[in-house]
Amino acid sequence: MGRSNFLSFSPPMLGDEEVNSVASVLKASEWLSSGPKTKEFEEQFAKTVGAAAAVALNSCTAGLHLGLVVHGVKPGDEVLTTPMTFCATANVIEHCGGTTVLADVESDTLLIDPKQVEKKISKKTKVIVPVHYAGHPCEMDKINSIASGAGAKVMEDAAHCMPSKIGERWIGSGDNLCAFSFYATKNMTTGEGGMLSGPQELVDKCRMMALHGMSKGAYDRFKKGGNWNYDVPQPGYKYNLTDIASALGLVQLVRLDELYRLRVKLVEFYDKAFKNSPWLETLRVKPGYQSSYHLYPIFLNLEKLRIDRDEFIVQLTERNIGSGVHYRPVHMMSYYQKKYGWKAEDFPVASRAFERMLSLPLSSRHTVEDAADVVQAVEDIFQKFKR
Ligand SMILES: Cc1ncc(COP(=O)(O)O)c(C=O)c1O
């Protein structure tokens, strides 16, 4: 009974094309850092999502940091975001010396609740950072309008997106800076990597700050006809992506549709299996929105079980099924609790979701048979530990 080998939570879906693309850079290129492949990756990415411009970076975290820097976040400024996110979203606010302000989430999507944003916005709010949790877009029309009414900017944490849409509009195609992640577990990956999309002028500023604040990139200095000379008008960071990683990203981008369709198949299987389950709840997808289905979180009805979430994960592991928790909320991390005095009850929706949540394996590489093993293990645990 059950699986004989461990089902990994989110392995990458890579094939010969990715291997060949990376190998061609290693074998033939005279340039391994940000060069022609990275430029091509940026252009193809911008074209795919319909962005005016895009800059490739070594992480989404770098993109979030640069976005806040170019929006001028400094000590005394507030940045409004969600507790239900990876710590990077808030950490970059702290790196800029800004004050992190949290607005609780909606219970059925775990997306930042526009009503809570209205409550928490102040004269000091410089930037709002909505997070498209699990790849489901936030209500951007409402959030953009609240921000513009308060004179604040919006930068989107699109780490989970690709491909996410509102109607026919891709996340990444609007006027806001959007930070995407190509981390190893993401829908499309470069191992580590990210992309920041947005209006040309803002992206140009980020590009300069991503490479030490230098007025000219290294490739433009070293290529034939290039000029060594450059200035540093402002000290920047070292956040650029390599051509090796971009060669991988370019192939993943071409395969995005195929990868997404494989993912949807698994989500449909899970949805059908759990539809009328008394033991758990799943996320809602709002009409008119396309989720990238980056994650498949389930929320246990703990009152019907004799075990808690952590023990549930132990039981899954015993049955050779990997899983994750997305996320222990920002207000429950000790740094933030100490600094801001936050308690679980300050953000009740996120706190309650956290206690009950775990994410099931989801990867374009998994088969429907893998998903069936997951469902069987989940059901088995429910039967064994029901009250
Ligand atoms: C919501 C969210 N924001 C930001 C990040 C940071 O992405 P990266 O690892 O590419 O820096 C992640 C990564 O997992 C994430 O899930």
PDBQT file of the ligand as one rigid body, heavy atoms in Angstrom, charges set to zero:
ROOT
HETATM    1  C1  LIG A 401       5.680  35.430  -2.278  1.00  0.00    +0.000 C 
HETATM    2  C2  LIG A 401       7.152  35.402  -2.499  1.00  0.00    +0.000 A 
HETATM    3  N1  LIG A 401       7.810  36.562  -2.587  1.00  0.00    +0.000 NA
HETATM    4  C3  LIG A 401       9.144  36.599  -2.806  1.00  0.00    +0.000 A 
HETATM    5  C4  LIG A 401       9.881  35.457  -2.940  1.00  0.00    +0.000 A 
HETATM    6  C5  LIG A 401      11.347  35.525  -3.162  1.00  0.00    +0.000 C 
HETATM    7  O1  LIG A 401      11.723  34.933  -4.360  1.00  0.00    +0.000 OA
HETATM    8  P1  LIG A 401      13.253  34.593  -4.660  1.00  0.00    +0.000 P 
HETATM    9  O2  LIG A 401      13.585  33.319  -3.962  1.00  0.00    +0.000 OA
HETATM   10  O3  LIG A 401      13.329  34.457  -6.149  1.00  0.00    +0.000 OA
HETATM   11  O4  LIG A 401      14.057  35.744  -4.168  1.00  0.00    +0.000 OA
HETATM   12  C6  LIG A 401       9.239  34.224  -2.866  1.00  0.00    +0.000 A 
HETATM   13  C7  LIG A 401      10.021  32.981  -3.013  1.00  0.00    +0.000 C 
HETATM   14  O5  LIG A 401       9.709  31.909  -2.710  1.00  0.00    +0.000 OA
HETATM   15  C8  LIG A 401       7.846  34.189  -2.634  1.00  0.00    +0.000 A 
HETATM   16  O6  LIG A 401       7.190  33.022  -2.546  1.00  0.00    +0.000 OA
ENDROOT
TORSDOF 0
